[in-house]
Amino acid sequence: MLKKLMLTILAILVIFEEWLWDMLTVAGQWLARAFNLERFDERLMKASPPQALLALFIPLAIVTPINIFALFLLAHGRIGEGILLEIVAKLIGTLLVARVFKLVRPALLTFAWFAKLYDAITGLLRWAHKLVHDSAIYKLSVMVKAAVKARAKAFLQYFYH
């Protein structure tokens, strides 16, 4: 029973990660187009390994003060505001880090230590995904996700056609 509970929790985490990654990828692409960041993206893709590492830390430096302020709010009894600010910070941080990482990953992988860390993390993620892909909750989430995407597409087509 404990194994099934742990598998269910892992499945929920994997599902959430996949959904969040999909949404943030689309949001990042939209923001890049909206703010005309194509030249910036091209520069990041051509960054040297040290520049790529610095570029990856910049979003972290942007979000860290927001995290600290959220913690300050929580410590001073403003629980709802602190939690909401932390959620916003995590979403913004994930969006920025994911976007930058996608662009600088080849340069970062030239660092041996980074390549080993990346292989370890992606190996762990592949293992987790493989474990849960056959679970009932994951199969249900795939069906729900497909239905949500179909409805969202129909909704957007209504406005753009």
Phi and psi in degrees as a GROMACS rama.xvg file:
@    title "Ramachandran Plot"
@    xaxis  label "Phi"
@    yaxis  label "Psi"
@TYPE xy
-63.6063  -39.6083  LEU-2
-62.0452  -41.6314  LYS-3
-66.4336  -39.992  LYS-4
-62.9822  -45.6782  LEU-5
-64.5214  -39.2933  MET-6
-64.0976  -39.6992  LEU-7
-64.2808  -44.7462  THR-8
-62.1634  -44.0444  ILE-9
-62.1135  -41.4974  LEU-10
-61.7012  -42.5537  ALA-11
-63.1405  -42.1372  ILE-12
-63.2335  -42.9296  LEU-13
-64.5095  -43.8618  VAL-14
-60.9676  -47.758  ILE-15
-60.2216  -43.4338  PHE-16
-61.5247  -43.7583  GLU-17
-65.0779  -46.2734  GLU-18
-64.1677  -46.2481  TRP-19
-62.7139  -43.8687  LEU-20
-60.0507  -44.6687  TRP-21
-60.4362  -47.8097  ASP-22
-65.0798  -42.7911  MET-23
-70.8415  -31.0329  LEU-24
-63.8185  -46.7503  THR-25
-62.9642  -43.7224  VAL-26
-62.4111  -41.1571  ALA-27
-63.7414  -41.2454  GLY-28
-65.1431  -42.0377  GLN-29
-63.18  -45.6138  TRP-30
-63.552  -39.1791  LEU-31
-61.8309  -41.147  ALA-32
-70.143  -42.9203  ARG-33
-63.3245  -36.3251  ALA-34
-101.479  9.81306  PHE-35
53.3271  57.0508  ASN-36
-98.1278  17.9224  LEU-37
-59.2428  -42.7764  GLU-38
-66.8263  -38.3181  ARG-39
-62.9271  -44.1499  PHE-40
-59.6473  -43.5865  ASP-41
-61.5606  -40.9462  GLU-42
-65.0539  -40.4093  ARG-43
-64.0822  -39.7915  LEU-44
-65.3463  -24.1059  MET-45
-98.6019  6.36709  LYS-46
-65.4413  146.582  ALA-47
-70.5895  162.78  SER-48
-54.0637  -46.1588  PRO-49
-63.4168  -38.0643  PRO-50
-65.0843  -38.6178  GLN-51
-63.5078  -41.0229  ALA-52
-64.2227  -43.2828  LEU-53
-62.2808  -43.6698  LEU-54
-60.571  -34.9468  ALA-55
-70.3709  -32.0512  LEU-56
-81.267  -19.4552  PHE-57
-60.9431  -47.7228  ILE-58
-59.712  -34.9801  PRO-59
-64.9381  -39.1017  LEU-60
-67.8415  -30.3666  ALA-61
-72.4377  -42.4286  ILE-62
-82.3281  -28.2705  VAL-63
-56.6433  -44.9893  THR-64
-61.2321  -33.081  PRO-65
-65.6229  -42.6656  ILE-66
-60.2112  -42.8694  ASN-67
-64.5647  -41.8607  ILE-68
-65.5054  -38.0909  PHE-69
-61.6067  -42.0015  ALA-70
-63.3275  -40.4621  LEU-71
-58.9406  -46.1504  PHE-72
-60.6119  -44.3027  LEU-73
-61.3892  -43.236  LEU-74
-65.9177  -24.1699  ALA-75
-102.548  22.808  HIS-76
80.2713  6.44022  GLY-77
-96.4168  67.6163  ARG-78
-60.4257  -52.1232  ILE-79
-59.5399  -45.7113  GLY-80
-65.9264  -40.2371  GLU-81
-64.2623  -44.3949  GLY-82
-65.4142  -44.442  ILE-83
-61.9258  -44.0076  LEU-84
-64.2545  -38.5151  LEU-85
-65.5398  -39.9191  GLU-86
-62.7947  -45.9737  ILE-87
-60.9149  -43.9053  VAL-88
-61.3653  -42.6654  ALA-89
-64.3157  -42.3449  LYS-90
-65.3439  -45.9739  LEU-91
-63.4909  -45.6518  ILE-92
-60.6848  -44.7069  GLY-93
-64.3401  -43.2744  THR-94
-60.6088  -48.801  LEU-95
-67.2719  -45.819  LEU-96
-64.3336  -43.141  VAL-97
-62.7947  -42.2229  ALA-98
-64.4616  -49.0927  ARG-99
-65.2734  -43.0534  VAL-100
-60.3124  -41.4368  PHE-101
-58.0769  -37.2787  LYS-102
-80.248  -31.5182  LEU-103
-106.739  0.521826  VAL-104
-51.9917  -46.4477  ARG-105
-57.3746  -40.6262  PRO-106
-68.7127  -39.9942  ALA-107
-65.4724  -34.5017  LEU-108
-70.3449  -6.69754  LEU-109
-76.6626  -17.6664  THR-110
-78.299  122.488  PHE-111
-59.0463  -43.5047  ALA-112
-63.6185  -37.0591  TRP-113
-71.0798  -40.8609  PHE-114
-60.9444  -41.2752  ALA-115
-65.389  -43.6933  LYS-116
-63.2356  -44.2628  LEU-117
-61.7822  -45.1589  TYR-118
-62.4565  -39.6018  ASP-119
-65.3415  -45.4217  ALA-120
-67.7024  -45.203  ILE-121
-67.6944  -32.8544  THR-122
-63.4387  -42.2598  GLY-123
-63.8264  -42.1416  LEU-124
-65.2778  -41.5879  LEU-125
-61.5789  -42.3518  ARG-126
-60.5825  -46.1342  TRP-127
-63.9912  -43.6282  ALA-128
-63.4259  -43.3274  HIS-129
-61.787  -39.6327  LYS-130
-61.5296  -41.4061  LEU-131
-95.6203  -15.4143  VAL-132
-60.8798  -22.9378  HIS-133
-95.4556  -0.170994  ASP-134
-77.3755  153.689  SER-135
-63.5093  -40.5509  ALA-136
-65.2781  -36.211  ILE-137
-68.5248  -44.7207  TYR-138
-60.7185  -38.7487  LYS-139
-64.7105  -41.9125  LEU-140
-64.652  -34.5921  SER-141
-64.6792  -40.7889  VAL-142
-66.4052  -42.4855  MET-143
-64.2853  -43.3565  VAL-144
-60.4698  -43.7268  LYS-145
-62.8333  -41.3942  ALA-146
-65.6103  -42.1149  ALA-147
-64.1139  -43.6122  VAL-148
-61.8575  -42.7383  LYS-149
-63.0578  -43.2776  ALA-150
-67.7483  -39.8785  ARG-151
-64.1223  -41.141  ALA-152
-63.854  -43.9892  LYS-153
-63.0567  -41.1872  ALA-154
-62.185  -46.7137  PHE-155
-66.9982  -37.6556  LEU-156
-64.0732  -31.7141  GLN-157
-59.5927  -38.9351  TYR-158
-85.1832  -25.2233  PHE-159
-101.871  3.41081  TYR-160
